[in-house]
Amino acid sequence: MLAGHHGAAALDDPVGESLGGHHSHLARRLGAAATYLTPFATFSAVSATADAARWDDLARLLGRGELADMFSCPAVPPPDWEPVFTLEGRQMIWTGDDRPVTPHAEPDSGVVELGSADVSEMLGLVERTRPGPFRPRTHELGAYLGIREEGTLVAMAGERLRPPGWTEISAVCTAPEARGRGHAARLVRALVARIVSRRERPFLHVAESNAGAIALYERLGFRTRGQVTFRGFRTP
């Protein structure tokens, strides 16, 4: 069976669960605080009930005046941490089962694997489309797939956070001139198929203001698990 609703508690702290498990080799730690190595991701983690000592651990880990990207962590740091951003969003989980997304269909031949040789193009596409944080080695967190038109990368999506039993689909983006052609749906379906084949369940995060993306994900079999608030702070 796939990771079901009984395993969904790991999604309450997807960054901490990833850093403590599948991505532990990509973590920096100090006391009870953890963060990704800088080239891979910006996200940090403390417990939802973190006290002042744990925030002090994170401040020492990151350094003075650095960004603490707390992702969806509900804990709020002490008042001397400067707020940088707040974004309302939602967490969505795939509601299918262990059957292939498109039974008996061949893999989409137009979807290509992306790797180190494609990083400059991936970063360029992210810069144009702003799907969310993406670092020079983010593509190493999981599989990243793309679609090319006349040799140019025009769409991509990949795997990011990996809490136990789950894989997050992230960086879903399409160049403005290539939108309306179903590229995002193709990429998400391909990633869902890969994740399900590992006996894991897909999930994702989306900005509450992105109604088009929410509608697409609902058509592809995702439903809202809960609302989240993404926050960033500057360390004192």
C-alpha positions as CSV (number, residue, x, y, z in Angstrom):
1,M,0.0,0.0,0.0
2,L,1.0,3.6,-0.5
3,A,1.7,6.0,2.3
4,G,-1.9,6.7,3.4
5,H,-3.6,9.2,5.6
6,H,-2.2,7.5,8.8
7,G,1.3,8.5,7.6
8,A,0.3,12.1,6.8
9,A,1.6,13.4,10.2
10,A,5.0,13.6,8.5
11,L,3.6,16.4,6.3
12,D,3.1,18.7,9.3
13,D,6.8,19.3,9.3
14,P,8.0,18.3,5.8
15,V,11.4,20.2,6.1
16,G,12.3,18.7,9.5
17,E,11.2,15.2,8.5
18,S,13.2,15.4,5.3
19,L,16.3,16.7,7.0
20,G,16.0,14.0,9.6
21,G,15.6,11.2,7.1
22,H,16.0,11.0,3.3
23,H,18.0,14.3,3.1
24,S,20.0,13.9,6.3
25,H,23.2,13.9,4.3
26,L,22.3,17.4,3.0
27,A,21.7,18.9,6.5
28,R,23.6,21.3,8.7
29,R,22.7,20.9,12.4
30,L,23.3,22.7,15.7
31,G,21.5,21.6,18.8
32,A,17.8,21.2,17.9
33,A,18.0,23.3,14.7
34,A,18.7,22.1,11.2
35,T,18.9,23.6,7.7
36,Y,19.8,22.5,4.2
37,L,23.3,23.0,2.9
38,T,23.2,26.3,1.0
39,P,23.6,25.1,-2.6
40,F,20.6,22.7,-2.2
41,A,17.8,24.7,-0.5
42,T,17.1,27.6,1.7
43,F,14.8,25.9,4.2
44,S,15.4,25.6,8.0
45,A,13.6,23.6,10.7
46,V,12.9,23.9,14.4
47,S,10.1,22.2,16.3
48,A,6.7,23.7,16.3
49,T,7.0,24.4,20.0
50,A,10.6,25.8,19.8
51,D,11.8,27.8,22.8
52,A,14.3,30.6,22.8
53,A,17.3,28.2,23.1
54,R,16.3,26.4,19.9
55,W,15.9,29.7,18.0
56,D,19.4,30.7,19.3
57,D,20.7,27.4,17.9
58,L,19.2,28.3,14.5
59,A,20.6,31.9,14.6
60,R,24.1,30.5,15.4
61,L,23.8,27.9,12.6
62,L,22.8,30.4,10.0
63,G,24.9,33.4,11.1
64,R,24.0,37.0,11.8
65,G,21.7,38.8,9.3
66,E,20.9,35.7,7.3
67,L,17.6,34.5,5.9
68,A,15.8,31.9,8.0
69,D,13.3,30.4,5.4
70,M,11.0,28.6,7.8
71,F,8.8,27.2,5.0
72,S,5.5,26.1,6.6
73,C,6.8,25.9,10.2
74,P,4.1,27.4,12.5
75,A,6.6,28.4,15.2
76,V,7.3,32.1,15.4
77,P,10.8,33.3,16.4
78,P,11.6,35.9,19.1
79,P,10.7,39.6,18.3
80,D,14.3,40.5,17.4
81,W,14.0,38.3,14.3
82,E,13.1,40.6,11.4
83,P,10.1,39.4,9.2
84,V,11.1,39.2,5.6
85,F,8.1,37.6,3.8
86,T,4.8,35.9,4.5
87,L,2.9,34.0,1.8
88,E,-0.4,32.2,2.3
89,G,-0.6,28.8,0.6
90,R,-2.0,25.3,0.8
91,Q,-0.6,21.8,1.0
92,M,-2.2,19.3,-1.4
93,I,-1.8,15.5,-1.5
94,W,-2.5,13.1,-4.3
95,T,-5.6,11.0,-3.7
96,G,-4.9,8.2,-6.1
97,D,-3.8,4.6,-5.3
98,D,-1.1,2.3,-6.5
99,R,-2.5,2.0,-10.0
100,P,-0.5,3.9,-12.8
101,V,-1.8,7.4,-13.5
102,T,-2.5,6.4,-17.1
103,P,-2.9,2.6,-17.1
104,H,-1.1,0.7,-19.9
105,A,0.2,4.0,-21.4
106,E,3.8,4.3,-22.6
107,P,6.0,6.9,-20.8
108,D,5.7,10.4,-22.3
109,S,8.6,10.5,-24.9
110,G,8.5,14.3,-24.9
111,V,9.5,14.5,-21.2
112,V,13.3,14.4,-20.7
113,E,15.5,13.9,-17.6
114,L,17.3,17.0,-16.4
115,G,20.7,17.0,-14.7
116,S,23.9,18.9,-14.0
117,A,24.4,19.9,-17.7
118,D,21.0,21.6,-17.6
119,V,21.4,23.7,-14.5
120,S,22.0,27.0,-16.3
121,E,18.8,26.6,-18.3
122,M,16.9,25.5,-15.2
123,L,18.0,28.5,-13.3
124,G,17.1,30.7,-16.3
125,L,13.6,29.3,-16.5
126,V,13.1,29.7,-12.7
127,E,14.2,33.3,-13.0
128,R,11.6,34.0,-15.7
129,T,8.7,32.1,-14.0
130,R,9.3,32.4,-10.3
131,P,7.9,29.0,-9.1
132,G,9.7,29.3,-5.7
133,P,13.1,28.9,-4.2
134,F,15.5,27.0,-6.5
135,R,19.3,26.8,-5.9
136,P,22.2,25.6,-8.1
137,R,22.0,22.0,-6.7
138,T,18.2,21.8,-5.9
139,H,17.9,19.4,-8.8
140,E,19.9,16.9,-6.8
141,L,17.1,16.6,-4.2
142,G,15.3,14.2,-6.5
143,A,14.3,13.6,-10.2
144,Y,13.8,16.7,-12.3
145,L,12.0,16.5,-15.7
146,G,11.7,18.9,-18.5
147,I,10.1,19.6,-21.9
148,R,12.0,21.2,-24.7
149,E,10.8,22.9,-27.8
150,E,13.3,23.2,-30.7
151,G,16.0,22.4,-28.2
152,T,15.1,25.1,-25.6
153,L,13.9,24.1,-22.1
154,V,10.4,25.6,-21.8
155,A,8.9,23.6,-18.9
156,M,10.1,21.7,-15.9
157,A,9.1,20.1,-12.6
158,G,10.8,17.9,-10.0
159,E,11.0,16.3,-6.6
160,R,12.1,18.3,-3.6
161,L,11.2,17.5,0.1
162,R,11.1,13.8,1.0
163,P,9.4,13.2,4.4
164,P,9.0,9.4,5.1
165,G,6.6,7.8,2.7
166,W,6.1,11.0,0.6
167,T,7.7,13.0,-2.1
168,E,7.0,16.7,-2.8
169,I,6.5,17.8,-6.4
170,S,8.0,21.3,-6.9
171,A,9.4,23.9,-9.3
172,V,6.4,23.3,-11.7
173,C,6.9,26.1,-14.3
174,T,6.4,26.9,-17.9
175,A,7.9,29.7,-20.0
176,P,5.3,32.3,-20.9
177,E,5.5,31.6,-24.6
178,A,4.9,27.9,-24.1
179,R,1.9,28.0,-21.8
180,G,-1.5,26.6,-22.7
181,R,0.0,23.4,-24.3
182,G,-0.4,21.1,-21.3
183,H,3.2,20.9,-20.4
184,A,2.7,21.3,-16.6
185,A,0.1,18.5,-16.6
186,R,2.4,16.2,-18.5
187,L,5.3,16.8,-16.1
188,V,3.2,16.4,-13.0
189,R,1.7,13.1,-14.3
190,A,5.2,11.8,-15.1
191,L,6.4,12.6,-11.6
192,V,3.3,11.1,-10.0
193,A,4.0,7.9,-11.9
194,R,7.6,7.8,-10.7
195,I,6.7,8.5,-7.1
196,V,3.9,6.0,-7.0
197,S,6.3,3.4,-8.5
198,R,8.4,3.8,-5.4
199,R,5.4,3.1,-3.2
200,E,5.4,6.7,-2.0
201,R,2.6,9.3,-2.3
202,P,3.0,12.7,-4.0
203,F,2.2,16.0,-2.3
204,L,2.9,19.6,-3.2
205,H,2.6,23.2,-2.0
206,V,1.0,26.1,-3.9
207,A,0.4,29.7,-3.3
208,E,-3.2,30.5,-2.3
209,S,-3.3,33.2,-5.0
210,N,-2.4,30.8,-7.8
211,A,-5.9,29.7,-8.7
212,G,-4.9,28.3,-12.0
213,A,-2.3,26.0,-10.5
214,I,-4.8,24.8,-7.8
215,A,-7.4,24.0,-10.4
216,L,-4.8,22.1,-12.5
217,Y,-3.7,20.0,-9.5
218,E,-7.3,19.2,-8.6
219,R,-7.9,17.9,-12.1
220,L,-4.8,15.7,-11.7
221,G,-6.1,14.1,-8.6
222,F,-4.7,16.3,-5.7
223,R,-6.9,17.6,-2.9
224,T,-6.1,20.2,-0.2
225,R,-4.9,18.7,3.0
226,G,-4.6,22.1,4.8
227,Q,-3.8,25.7,4.6
228,V,-0.2,26.8,5.3
229,T,1.7,30.0,5.8
230,F,5.2,30.3,4.4
231,R,7.4,32.7,6.4
232,G,11.0,34.0,6.3
233,F,12.9,36.0,8.9
234,R,16.3,37.7,9.2
235,T,18.4,36.4,12.0
236,P,19.5,39.0,14.7
